[in-house]
Amino acid sequence: MKIEDCPPSSDQPIGQSPINYPITRLSNYPIRARATALFALFIVGWLWLDARAQSGGPIVSGAHRFEKVTDGVYYATASGTMTVGANSPIIVTDTEAMVIDSEITPAAARALVADLKAITDRPVRYVVDSHYHYDHAFGNQVFGPEVQIIGHENTRKRLLGNTMEQYTYLSSVEPVPARVEALRKRIADENDPQQKGLLERQMANSLAYLEQVKEIKVTPPA
């Protein structure tokens, strides 16, 4: 911020030296802040693009797409072949792997474990629940006793409760039949083969999700 002197007041008494009061000028501050933020954003974007260039782009394996963030750190997102819910960071060491968020269903979690073989042969030894929402923690049950499930005490408390009866979960399941019917109508009216294929995959994923949720057994952190 720039400090400047205030010009002499017009009502300064005659015969006295003018008093200069320092004032703070804020006019340049927002511009400076915006410029700094834009520069920081540019640097972050450049580093991300550089990392992508060095990693050769994402690795697609089954239901997942793995983006390498840095050595030993990956970011798993959906490839579009099934409903997986949350994006899952993966941390790989010399001896083991950690999964952050086990995704939306046991089926999605099993797919994640299988798809991980595209980036590492290390066994999963830790699963971290970032929080209790269904799309982040409902895959926990597929991990055996050799895997430690870690989470905040509040996450454990919530998952021990009626999570599957709460709005957050129900809002992901109850609208699916209507969505499927809407997709059926769109598929029937669609003339473009590529777009029709996309809609058919969306409908197949939705129908599969309705089946996959039937095996959920909510499993909280230990």
Residue pairs with C-beta under 8 A, 6 or more apart in sequence:
1 24
1 25
1 26
1 28
1 29
2 24
2 25
2 28
3 22
3 23
3 24
3 25
4 22
4 23
4 25
5 20
5 21
5 22
5 23
6 20
6 21
6 22
6 23
8 18
8 19
8 20
9 18
9 19
12 18
12 19
51 68
51 69
51 70
52 67
55 67
55 68
58 65
58 66
58 67
58 68
59 65
59 66
59 68
59 118
59 119
60 66
60 79
61 79
61 115
61 116
61 117
61 118
61 119
62 79
62 81
62 111
62 114
62 115
62 118
63 78
63 79
63 81
63 82
63 84
63 108
63 111
63 112
63 115
64 76
64 77
64 78
64 79
64 84
64 111
64 112
64 115
65 76
65 77
65 78
65 79
66 74
66 75
66 76
66 90
66 115
66 118
66 119
67 74
67 75
67 76
67 77
68 74
68 119
69 75
69 89
72 91
72 92
72 93
73 89
73 90
73 91
73 92
74 89
74 90
74 92
74 119
75 87
75 88
75 89
75 90
76 87
76 88
76 89
76 90
76 112
76 115
77 87
78 84
78 87
80 201
80 205
81 201
81 205
82 107
82 108
82 111
82 205
82 208
82 209
83 104
83 105
83 108
83 205
83 206
83 208
83 209
83 212
84 103
84 104
84 108
84 111
84 112
85 103
85 104
85 105
85 108
85 134
85 135
85 136
85 138
86 101
86 103
86 104
86 130
86 133
86 135
86 136
87 101
88 99
88 100
88 101
88 102
88 103
88 112
89 100
89 101
90 97
90 98
90 99
90 100
90 116
90 119
90 120
91 97
91 98
91 100
92 98
92 119
92 120
92 122
93 122
94 122
95 122
96 122
96 123
96 124
96 125
96 126
97 116
97 120
97 122
97 123
97 124
97 125
97 126
98 124
98 125
98 126
98 127
98 128
99 112
99 116
99 124
99 126
99 127
99 128
100 127
100 128
100 130
101 128
101 129
101 130
101 136
101 137
102 109
102 112
102 127
102 129
102 136
102 137
102 138
102 139
102 140
102 142
102 143
102 149
103 109
103 112
103 135
103 136
103 138
103 139
104 134
104 135
104 136
104 138
104 139
104 172
104 209
105 138
105 139
105 209
105 212
105 213
105 215
105 216
106 138
106 139
106 141
106 142
106 212
106 215
106 216
106 217
107 208
107 212
107 215
108 139
108 212
109 139
109 140
109 141
109 142
109 143
110 139
110 142
112 139
113 124
113 142
116 124
123 146
124 143
124 147
125 146
125 147
125 148
126 147
126 148
126 149
126 150
127 140
127 143
127 147
127 148
127 149
127 150
128 149
128 150
128 151
129 136
129 137
129 140
129 149
129 150
129 151
129 152
129 155
129 159
129 220
129 221
130 136
130 151
131 137
131 151
131 152
131 155
132 151
132 154
132 155
132 158
132 159
132 163
133 168
134 163
134 164
134 168
134 169
134 172
135 172
137 151
137 155
137 159
137 218
137 219
137 220
138 213
138 216
138 218
140 149
140 218
140 219
140 220
140 221
141 216
141 217
141 218
141 219
143 149
148 222
149 219
149 220
149 221
149 222
150 221
150 222
151 159
151 220
151 221
152 221
155 220
155 221
156 220
156 221
159 218
159 219
159 220
159 221
160 218
160 220
163 169
163 218
164 170
164 216
164 218
173 209
173 210
173 213
176 206
176 209
176 210
177 210
179 206
180 203
180 206
180 207
183 199
183 202
183 203
183 206
184 203
186 199
187 196
187 199
187 200
187 203
190 196
190 199
